[in-house]
């Protein structure tokens, strides 16, 4: 009887693996929202696994720490992949556009609270800008200056893996953001041309570590995966019409200085 149960258990595992494989193979058949969600989960799994493996270098987990507030200021490098979109209006850019960007710059800060049990929450402000490297329509380069930028307020939740006093503290987390502004600037002949939108939702995944610099100061270094997705940008300055669906999903590496209170 025991042998039969073991065979059934093994069979169930293999069936589950086959079903999971089929689901992965048919990802192209899913909707855009489902594909976006699956990519988001894969990114979160990778960040969580990296932080946990890095943090396992500690010898033990205390799972408790002093409760209290903290504040952080940081700078980041940000990478934004190329995106395709159309321009509808009087800018004369047309359809079938492809924009590529150089390495972006980001600045920000947060005010957070450690609950003493390995959990923390934050209110974060983040600004970042990605300089336009080229805007092409087919083989024609239409512009090589401008930027794609955002200003976002986040509420973050973090799980901190607390080790012995004085050790590094890995953490993973996620945040929900309100986009105060996202704008695409493409100047032409000294004339400012801008398209922008506010009020969008944003989400981010976080994975990093906190390094002690003394009793009250910490160095915080992490990777953040931001997702806003495709956005419709109405004309703001110097143009009419809109930009249809440029994609904004940057990934950043940041270093910050944190003060505990």
Secondary structure, 3 states (H helix, E strand, C coil): CHHHHHHHHHHHHHHHHHHHHHHHHCHHHCCHHHHHHHHHHHHHHHHHHHHHHHHCCCCCCCCCCCCEEEEEEEEEEEECCCEEEEEECCCCCCCCEEEEECCEEEEEEEEEEECCCCEEEEEEEEEEEEEEEEEEECCEEEECCCEEEEEEEEEEEEEEECCCCCCCEEEEEEEEEEEEEEEEECCECCECCEEEECCCEEEEEEEEEEEECCCCEEEEEEEEEEECEEEEEEEEECCCCEEEEEEECCEEEEEEEEEEC
